Amino acid sequence: MINLIIADLRRVLRKKNFWMVPGVAALISVISIIFERFSYFNGLKYAFNRQVDLTGFIALFVGIVTFIGIYADEFSAKSFQTAIGRGIQRHKIIAVKLINCTVLSCLVFLCFWVLFCVLGVITGAKMDIGEYKVITLACVCAAYTVICAAPLAAVVLFATENTALSIFIELLLIAVIPMVLTLLDQMPAVYNSHISMYYITGIANGFFADMMLYGGGVGRLLLGAVVYLGIAYILTALVFCKKELEF
């Protein structure tokens, strides 16, 4: 299984197309930082603007490209059929995909963390420890969103083999559903229920706030990951383990 994990990661990391999308996201942020330098600029503004970038469009870009690299390309190339033909059990394939989605997301956001910390120094943001903490936690929250959302979107891919529909579901999970839940939380009928806090992004935002205020929230973050990844694994197994694949 370890060899399968390594081989799958190498397959994705060797693709130039995989790195192009995070590269575009990084370029957009760099351009934004350049324009920021022409107005009021300090470490706090720099750090919180990077938080907005990381948990916003960067998480969406990375989520989609990670989903395509880990899941969608395998269906297009019919690699699943090859692996199954070699005797690899389907539940192991599902587990490998979950692991590699986690590893790949963490790797990409580690690169963004390094990029933004270096750019902070280059641009003279003069960040203190608290502001570096903001960027670090934003990277963790963005990676968490991708790690939990991609396997859920993959359930649709395993069920339908429709890449376009699955990418649309990924878009909904990362960008649209959080906005809808935030709007619902503002309605008087559901105001006190705080339903958004139980969703992926709500858990991540709660972790960010807890860590900034008193250094807690890790347990809830991990519990949320176990629940969402567990749901994704079970649903994928129910769909994929009984599915007939065309060779």
C-alpha positions in Angstrom: 0.0 0.0 0.0 2.9 2.4 0.7 4.3 1.7 -2.8 0.8 2.6 -4.2 0.7 5.8 -2.2 4.2 6.9 -3.4 3.5 5.9 -7.0 0.2 7.9 -7.0 1.9 11.0 -5.5 4.7 10.8 -8.0 2.2 10.6 -10.9 0.5 13.8 -9.8 3.6 15.8 -8.8 5.3 15.1 -12.1 2.5 16.8 -14.1 3.2 20.3 -15.1 -0.5 21.1 -15.4 -0.9 20.4 -11.7 1.5 23.1 -10.7 0.1 25.6 -13.2 -3.1 26.3 -11.2 -1.4 27.0 -7.8 1.1 29.1 -9.8 -1.7 31.2 -11.2 -3.2 31.6 -7.7 0.2 32.7 -6.4 0.7 35.2 -9.3 -2.7 36.7 -8.5 -1.7 37.1 -4.9 1.7 38.7 -5.8 -0.1 41.2 -8.0 -2.5 42.0 -5.2 0.5 42.5 -2.8 2.1 44.9 -5.3 -1.0 47.0 -5.4 -1.3 46.9 -1.6 2.1 48.5 -1.3 0.7 51.7 -2.8 -1.7 52.2 0.0 -1.6 51.9 3.8 0.6 48.8 4.4 1.7 47.0 7.5 2.2 43.5 8.9 -1.4 43.2 10.2 -3.0 44.2 6.9 -0.6 42.0 5.0 -1.3 38.9 7.2 -5.1 39.2 7.1 -5.2 39.9 3.4 -3.3 36.7 2.9 -5.8 34.9 5.1 -8.6 36.1 2.8 -6.6 34.9 -0.2 -5.8 31.5 1.3 -9.2 30.6 2.5 -10.9 32.1 -0.5 -9.8 31.8 -4.1 -6.6 29.9 -3.4 -8.4 27.2 -1.5 -10.8 26.9 -4.4 -8.1 26.7 -7.0 -6.1 24.2 -5.1 -9.2 22.2 -4.2 -10.1 21.8 -7.9 -6.6 21.0 -9.2 -6.1 18.5 -6.3 -9.4 16.8 -7.0 -8.5 16.5 -10.7 -5.0 15.3 -10.0 -5.9 12.7 -7.4 -9.3 11.5 -8.6 -10.5 12.7 -12.0 -7.4 11.9 -14.0 -7.5 8.3 -12.8 -11.0 7.9 -14.2 -10.0 9.5 -17.5 -6.9 7.2 -17.8 -8.9 4.2 -16.5 -6.1 3.6 -14.0 -8.6 2.2 -11.5 -9.3 -0.7 -13.8 -5.6 -1.5 -14.1 -5.1 -1.4 -10.4 -8.1 -3.6 -9.8 -6.9 -6.0 -12.5 -3.6 -6.3 -10.6 -5.4 -7.5 -7.5 -5.5 -4.3 -5.5 -8.6 -4.2 -3.4 -11.0 -1.3 -4.0 -11.2 -0.2 -0.3 -7.4 0.2 -0.4 -7.6 2.4 -3.5 -10.2 4.6 -1.7 -7.9 4.9 1.3 -4.9 5.7 -0.8 -6.8 8.5 -2.5 -7.8 10.0 0.9 -4.2 9.8 2.2 -2.8 11.3 -1.0 -5.4 14.1 -1.1 -4.3 15.0 2.5 -0.5 14.8 1.7 -0.8 16.8 -1.5 -3.0 19.5 0.0 -0.6 20.0 2.9 2.4 20.1 0.5 0.8 22.8 -1.7 -0.2 25.0 1.2 3.2 24.6 2.8 4.6 26.1 -0.4 2.1 29.0 -0.1 3.1 29.5 3.6 6.8 29.8 2.5 5.9 32.1 -0.4 3.8 34.5 1.8 6.3 34.5 4.6 9.2 35.3 2.2 7.1 38.0 0.4 6.3 39.5 3.8 10.0 40.0 4.4 10.7 41.2 0.8 7.9 43.8 0.8 8.8 45.1 4.3 5.5 44.1 6.0 7.5 43.8 9.3 5.2 41.1 10.7 5.4 40.0 14.3 4.9 36.5 15.7 1.1 37.0 15.9 0.9 37.9 12.2 3.0 35.0 11.1 0.5 32.9 13.2 -2.4 34.3 11.1 -0.7 33.1 7.9 0.1 29.7 9.4 -3.4 29.1 10.6 -4.9 30.4 7.4 -2.8 27.8 5.5 -4.0 25.1 7.9 -7.7 26.1 7.5 -7.4 26.2 3.7 -5.7 22.8 3.5 -8.4 21.4 5.9 -11.2 22.6 3.6 -9.6 21.0 0.6 -8.8 17.7 2.4 -12.4 17.4 3.6 -14.2 18.7 0.5 -12.3 16.8 -2.3 -13.2 13.2 -1.1 -16.9 14.3 -0.7 -16.9 15.5 -4.3 -15.2 12.3 -5.3 -18.3 10.3 -4.1 -20.1 11.8 -7.1 -17.3 11.0 -9.4 -17.2 7.4 -8.3 -20.9 7.1 -8.7 -21.3 8.8 -12.1 -17.8 9.0 -13.6 -18.8 12.5 -14.7 -15.8 14.8 -14.2 -17.6 18.0 -15.0 -20.4 17.3 -12.5 -17.9 16.3 -9.8 -15.8 19.5 -10.2 -19.1 21.5 -10.0 -19.8 19.7 -6.7 -16.3 20.6 -5.5 -17.0 24.2 -6.3 -20.3 24.1 -4.3 -18.6 22.5 -1.3 -15.7 25.0 -1.1 -17.3 28.2 -2.2 -21.1 28.2 -2.6 -22.3 26.2 0.4 -20.3 28.2 3.0 -21.9 31.5 1.6 -25.4 30.0 1.7 -24.9 28.8 5.3 -23.5 32.2 6.4 -26.6 33.8 4.9 -28.9 31.3 6.6 -27.2 32.0 10.0 -28.3 35.7 9.6 -32.0 34.7 9.2 -34.0 35.2 12.4 -35.5 31.7 12.2 -32.1 29.9 12.4 -30.0 32.6 13.9 -29.4 30.8 17.2 -28.7 27.4 15.6 -25.3 28.5 14.0 -25.6 25.8 11.4 -22.5 27.0 9.5 -20.2 26.1 12.5 -20.9 22.4 11.7 -19.8 22.6 8.1 -16.2 22.1 6.9 -15.4 25.8 6.6 -17.3 26.6 9.8 -15.1 24.1 11.7 -12.0 25.6 10.1 -13.0 29.2 11.0 -13.8 28.1 14.5 -10.4 26.6 14.8 -8.8 29.8 13.5 -10.6 31.9 16.0 -9.9 29.5 18.9 -6.2 29.4 18.1 -5.9 33.1 17.8 -7.8 33.7 21.1 -6.5 31.1 23.5 -4.6 28.4 21.5 -7.3 25.7 21.4 -9.7 24.1 19.0 -7.4 21.3 17.6 -9.7 18.5 19.0 -12.8 19.9 17.2 -10.8 20.3 14.0 -9.6 16.7 14.1 -13.1 15.4 15.1 -14.6 17.2 12.1 -12.0 15.7 9.8 -12.8 12.2 11.1 -16.5 12.7 10.6 -16.3 14.2 7.1 -13.6 11.9 5.8 -15.4 8.9 7.4 -18.6 9.9 5.6 -16.7 10.3 2.3 -15.0 6.9 2.7 -18.2 5.0 3.6 -20.2 6.6 0.7 -17.4 6.0 -1.8 -17.0 2.4 -0.6 -20.8 1.8 -1.0 -20.7 3.2 -4.5 -17.3 2.0 -5.8 -17.0 -1.5 -4.3 -20.2 -2.7 -6.2 -19.6 -0.7 -9.3 -18.8 -2.4 -12.6 -16.0 -0.7 -14.4 -15.5 -0.8 -18.2 -12.1 -2.0 -19.2 
